[in-house]
Amino acid sequence: MYLVIFDCDGTLVDSQETILHGLAVGFEAVGLAPPSREAGLSIVGLSLEVAFARLAAPEHHHLVPAMAEAYRQSKVARRLAGLDHDPLYPGAREALDALSARDDVLLGIATGKAMRGVRHMQQSHGLEGRFVTIQTADTAPSKPHPGMILQAMAETGAEPSRTVMIGDTGFDMEMARAAGVAGLGVGWGYHPRTRLEAAGAVRILDRFDELVPALGTLLGWSDMEQRELA
């Protein structure tokens, strides 16, 4: 059995605007100026408190819990108001359909989001039931700690040699390397290619339609199998 684990923000969905809005709310709630766009996107993938701690100056670290709570409350309010709808990246649904069609592939998620955010994403895009294991900031250490991947493998019985992590940040690639699995980077997310390469990505994809062939090459699927999935 193969296990293919996806990051969420910047990999499956383009959530940069809603994330940056939440970060701004968090900083403004404690009277601080929001971070730049570049700085804000640099921490995508980390758990919320870890992200705010990286962005805030050391003298403001005592404010991190209040900042994170303001972010969470803003997210809940915006979702209830129907304001947060992060679009899937082009080709994401088709790639998930192709992989779900295989009897020997299990899909998972490993994300810095809370489970509530993952459920919202699934409901928004009709992806309920696609992922057999979902690892979030609620139940695992922040990336790049390997805990999310290790827990996903334990839940599914997958071996490291048959597990792949797909993500857009250096944190994803570092997590994959720490867990002893291959990391596939995607070039449409929030970290530059150079950072993905330095963090250990075995390959960086430019489009979602490259994913299944890349997995086939990495995991040894036959050409016939890949053509049937296309």
Phi, psi and omega in degrees: 000136178258144177241119179247114185254131179250137160292167182254287184293124179087354179240301175270318183235148177267097187249018187299321183291319180289326177293313180297323176298314180297321177297317179299317178300317180299314180292317182294332180296334180249015175079024180248154177287138180296156178288164175293163178301315181299315180295318180299316181288338182292340184256003179300133182111335178280155173297155193301310181296322178295319180297312180296324179295326178289326184277329184276149175293151182309323182290351180251008183297335178292345181270353186303315179302319179292323179295315180296320180293322177296320177300311182299314181297322178296318179299314181299315181297318181291323178293320178296329179275358180073026185265337183262111175218096181276120184287148170293146174290151179305130178089352183296313182296318180297320178294318178295321177299314183297316181288324179294336181287345180275135177285343185254015180238130172250141180252143178222170175232139171226113190215153173283353175296160166281161180302324179302320178292322178295316179299320178298317178298314180299315181294322181297327186246009178065040182253017178298139177084355181285328190249122184277341177222131181230116181250128185227178178294345180289331191231008182213157176297157178297146168305148009269015174304140185282002187307318182298315181290319179298320178293320179297318179293322179295320181292326186258346183078015181283146176273152178304323182290347181243020181239138179227136175255130181243123182200170185253359184238160174300330178298321179295316182292322177294321177297316179299313181298319180294331180272354179079026179239165179285143177244121175259122178270154174240139187271002183262005184264220195250353176248145180291158181303322181300323180289321177296316180297315181296332182274356173110014178300132179282338177195154177239125182271146177259337181216154181295333181287355174274350189294306184299314176300321179295318177296321179300317179293317184291322187258359175082025175289146182286160177301321180298316179300317182292322179294323179294331180279338186291000000 
